[in-house]
Amino acid sequence: MPPTMEDQRGDPCYTPAMNQYAKRRHQLGIFGPEVEEIEEETAPAPAAPRGPGLPPGVHSFEVSEAGRLDKFLASTCDGLSRTRIKGLVEAGHVTVAGKPAGDANLKVKAGQIVEITVPEAAPAEPLGEPIPLTVAFEDADFIIIDKPAGLVVHPAAGHETGTLVNALIAHCGDSLSGIGGVKRPGIVHRLDKDTSGLLVVAKNDETHQTLSDLFADHGRTLSLTRDYLAFVWGALERSAGTIEAPLGRHPWHREKQAVVSEDKGREAITHFQVEATYGRDKDGKPLVSLVRCSLETGRTHQIRVHMAHIGHPVIGDPLYATGFKTKGALLGETARSLVEGLRRQALHATSLGFDHPRTGEELLFTSPLPPELAALQAALEGR
């Protein structure tokens, strides 16, 4: 991490420099010239092409080197995760030298024959629903959805139906080959209900495992780009920088996250760049800023909490942007009306990039602002 620099409020979480994770975006020109230059480094080798995954049926393998059963199968059975292998062993679908293995930690010897039976994927739960989707990209391995605000990603208490998962089960149909033995989409990351934009979902175990590892790495050693656009209140004191502040559950408001001490929270890092400012208050300071945020970690409500933490919450955020009616009243009539009419936070996942998990091809997807946020931007610009 770069050394922390305090801002005028003495906040050690507000820093202007980027670390190695942000180098790629810096080279692409996403961040401005104010950002510290970073030395060139050797680009990582492209990911090796992956196999088609292990199809349903009985498969036999000869052990070449003594070791644990689960490690042997994970290295031999393309596309099966350790968790999936453990489930198959416990269900009696794996034999060693003709006998049920029983334990995924079983020691196997060189020359032994291991048989694994991969059953057909079970029907999806929950059921599919014919919900319209905007598909940015789709192939046999994954699908990129441009999610609208208001759509919940995964079924949960209070949202058992009408979710993105329900829609994907109906849309993808038989192209879902099974995640953990069930024909369901593999959710790799999520967007809040009222955040719009790009989201990738895996269609099979192999891709799900690869993309999960990629997002867990947060782009530190693997290729990953995740950029958001946010309309926030006020003028940031720096045009580019980093917010590094651990996040955890709010001590008394269960729906909220909060900046907490390191021993009580998880690492959270957001890089930002001011793209534009709009309006002026009585002191001549901008009323609204359009900020591009790039995630180095992916915590719940991360951008929303981090921007509120430095005093610039996302417009329309019902949890973290209360108390800004005075600034809103200073906006032009059209912009003020649009802000008051927002039924979502003004936050949009605008770009998503990674290497294809099978071919290694570098992919980058972009999404323009949705109509309600594009209208807000036009009104703020006086158009």
N, C-alpha and C positions, 0 to 999 in steps of 0.2 A: 504493500500500500504506500502511496505517496505520503510524505509528512503532512500532518494536519495543520491547517492554518485557520486562525480564528477570524471571524468576521467582526463587524462593528458591535454586534451584540455579545461578543465573547463566546459564541457558540462553536465548540470544537468539531461539530458535525457538518460544517458547511465549508467545503474546500474547492478550490478552483482547478485542481490538476486531475488528470485522468491516469488510470493505471494501464497495464498492458492489455487488459480486456478491451479497452476503448480504442486501441491503436487502429484497428481495421476501419472503424467508422471515421476516425480522424483522417486517415489516408483517403477515404472516399469523399471527404469534404463536408461531412455532415456537421462536424463541429467547426467553429470559426477560428480565425487566426489568433485570438486571444489565448487559446489553449496551448499549454506547453508542448513543444515538439518532443516526439518520442523516437528513439533510435530505431532504425530498420532492423527487423529480425527475420530469420529464415522462416518462410511460410511452411506450415505443417503439410506433410504429405497427404494427398487425398485418401479418403477412406477406401479400403479394399472392397471390391464388389462382394456382396453377400449372396448366399445361396437362397433357394426358393423356400426354405423351411422344411420341417419334417412332416410329411402328409400322414393322414390317418392310416393305420395298418400296423403290422408286426415288422420290426426292424431288428436285425442282428448285427452286433459289433464284437470284434475281438479286442480284448484289452492288450495294449502294447506295453504298458508300464504300470507297475503296482501303484495304488493310491486309493483315494476315496471314490465311491461309486458316483456320487452327485457331481464331483469335479470331472470325472471321466465322461459322464453323459453330457454335461454342459459344454465340454470341448468337442464332443463328437456329434451331438444332435443339434444341427443348425436350427436356430429359431426357438428353442425351448429354454425358458428361464429356469433358474435354480428352484424357484417357488413351484413352477409347473412340474418340474421333475420330481420334487419331493412329494407333491400330490399324487403323481402317477405311481411312485414307489409305494406310498401308504395305501393306495387303492388296489395294490396287487398286480399292477400292470408291468412290473419289471422283474425279470428273473436273472439270476447269475448261476451259470453252470446248471441250468435246468431247475433251480429252486427259487421260490419267491424271495426277493431281496429283503423286504420288510423294513429296512432302515436305509435312508439315503446316505448315511455316514459309513455304511458298510465298506470294509476294506476289500478291494478286488486285486487279483493277481494277474500278472502277465500271462496271456494265453487263454484265459477264461473267456467264455462266450456270454455276452450280455444281450438279452432280448428285451425290447421295450415295445409295448403295444400302445399306440396313440389312438384313442377312440375318436369317433366322429364328434365334432363340436355340438354341444347341446343347444337347443333353441334359446334365443335371446330372452332375457328378462331385464328390464320391463319390455312391454310390447311396443312395436313401432307405431308411429303416428304420422299421417301425411301432413307434416308441417313444412311450408315452403322454406327453402334454404338458398342462400347465395354462395355458390361454389366457385372459389378462386382457382382451384386445381384439384385434380383427382387422378390417381392411378391405382394399381393393384395393392400398393403398400400403405398409402395414407391419403387423407383428404384435407384440404385447406378450406375452412369455412370463414366467410366474412360475416361475423355474428352481429345481428342488430341489438341495440339496447332493449332491455326488457325480457330477453330470452335467458332463462336459467340453463346452465350447462348440464348439471347432473341432478337426477331425482334425489329429493331429500324431504324431510318432514315439511309439509306445507306446499311442496312442489313435486308430488308424486308423478304427475303427467305433464305434458306440454313442454318438455325440456329438449335441449339440443340432442341428448342421447336418444330420446324417443324418436326424434326426427331422423337421426343418422341410421338407426336400425331399419326404419322404413326406406330411406333413400338408398342405403348401401346394399341391402338385401343379401344375396348369396356371396357377394364379394367380401363379406366378413368371414374370415377363415377361423376365427376363434381366438379370444384373448383369455388365457387361463382355462381353455377348454370350453368356453361359452362364446356363442356368436354375438359379440357385443363390440362396440367401438372402444378403442383404448385411449382414454383421456390422459394426455401427457401433461397439459397445463390448462389452467382455467382463466376465464375472464369474469369479473363481477357481473351480476345480472344487468346492471345499468351502464356497463362499459361495452362499447362496440368495437368491432375490428377483427383482425386475423387470428385464427386459432387452428392448430394442427391436431389431427386425430388419427391414430394408427388403426389399421385394418387387420393386422395379424400380430402374433406373439413376437416374432423376430423384430419387426419394425417398432413395436411398442417398447421392447427392451432397449433397442438402440436409441430411440428418441428420448426415452426416460433418462438414460445415462447422459445424453447430450444436455438436457435441461437441468439435470442435477449438477453438471459441471459448470453451468451458468456462463459458458463461453470462455472460460479462463484458459483452457487448453484445447478445446474443440471449437469448431466454427459455428457460431450462433449469433444472430442479430435479432434484437427485439426492441423496436422503437415505438413510442407512444406520442401522440400530440395531446396537450392539455391546455385548456384556457383557464388561467388562474387569476385570482384577484391581486392587484397591485403590481409594482415594479421590483423585480429581483435586483439585488445590489450588485450582482456580477452577471455577465452575459453568458458565462459557461462555468461549470464546476461539478462538484460531486457532493452528494449528501450521504454520509455514512453514519447510520444510527440504528442500533439494534431494535427490533420490533417484537412485541409480545402482546398477549391479551390485555385489554384495558382492565385496570384493577376493579372497577365496579360496573362498567357498561359492557355487557357480554357481547353485544353486536359490534363493538369497536376494537381496533388494535391501537397500540400506543407505543411511543418511543420509551424504552425501559433500559435498565442497566444491563450490562453485558451478561451478568450471571443469571438474569431473569428472561432474556430474550434471545433471538436468533439474529445472526449477522444479516444486515440489509444495506445494500449499496445501490444508489440511483445516480446516474450521470445525467446532466441537463444542459440544454443550450436554448437560450432565448431566441425565438424566430422572429417575433414582432411584438410591438406594444401598441395599445389603443387608448384613446381618450386622455384627458388630463383632469387632475383634481385642482383645487384652489391654489395648491403650491406648485402646480405645473408638472406633477409626477403622473406617470401613466396609471390609468385605472385598471387595465387588464393587460396581461401578457400571454402570448402564445408560446408555450415551452415544449421542446422536444425532449422526452425523457427516454433514456436507454437503461434497461435493467441489467445489473450484474448479479442480482439475486431475485428470487421470485416469491416474495412473502405476501400473505393476504393483505390487500389494501395498500401495498407498499408505496406506490406513487402518491396516493391520496393522503396517507399519513405523513410521508416525508415532506410533501409540499405544504401541508398545514403546519408541520413542525417548524418550518422556516418562515412562517407567517404569510404564505401565499397559497391558500387552499384552492382546490379545483372548483370552478363555478358549478353550481347546481348540486354539489355534494351534500346530501341530507345529513350525513353523520359528522363531517369535518369542516364544513364551510358555513356554519351559522354565524350571525353577527356582522354581515357585510351589506346590510340594506342601505347604509349611508353611501357607500361607493356605488352601488347599483343605481341609486337615485340620480347620480351625476351623469349617467350614460345618456346618449341620445334616445329619443322616444322609441324608435324601432328596436334598438338593441336592448333597451330596458324591458320592453314588452317580451322580447324573445327570451331573455334571461329569466324573467318571472314565469314564463310559460314552460321552461324546461322541466321535464319529468325524468331527468337522468343527470349524472355528472358529465361534464364536458370533457370526457377522456376517451380517446380512440386509439386502438392498437393499429398503427399505420403501416408498419413493415415487419416482416418476419423472414429470416434467412437462415439456411443451414445446408449442409451437404446431404445429398440424397443418401439414405441409409443403405440402399442396395448398389447404386451405380457410382456413388462418390461425386456426382455432378453438383456444382455449386448452384444453389437456388436462392432467389430473392423475390418475395412477393410484396406488393404494396397495395394499400387501400386508401382511396381519397376520403376526406371527411364526409360523413353521412349528411343527408339533406338538412337536418335541423342544426348541425354544427356549421355546415357551409353557409347557411343563412345567417347564423350568428356572426361568423367572420365577415361576411359582406356588410352586415349592419354596422359592425364595429369599424370597418374601413370607410363607412359612409357611402357605400354603393347601393 
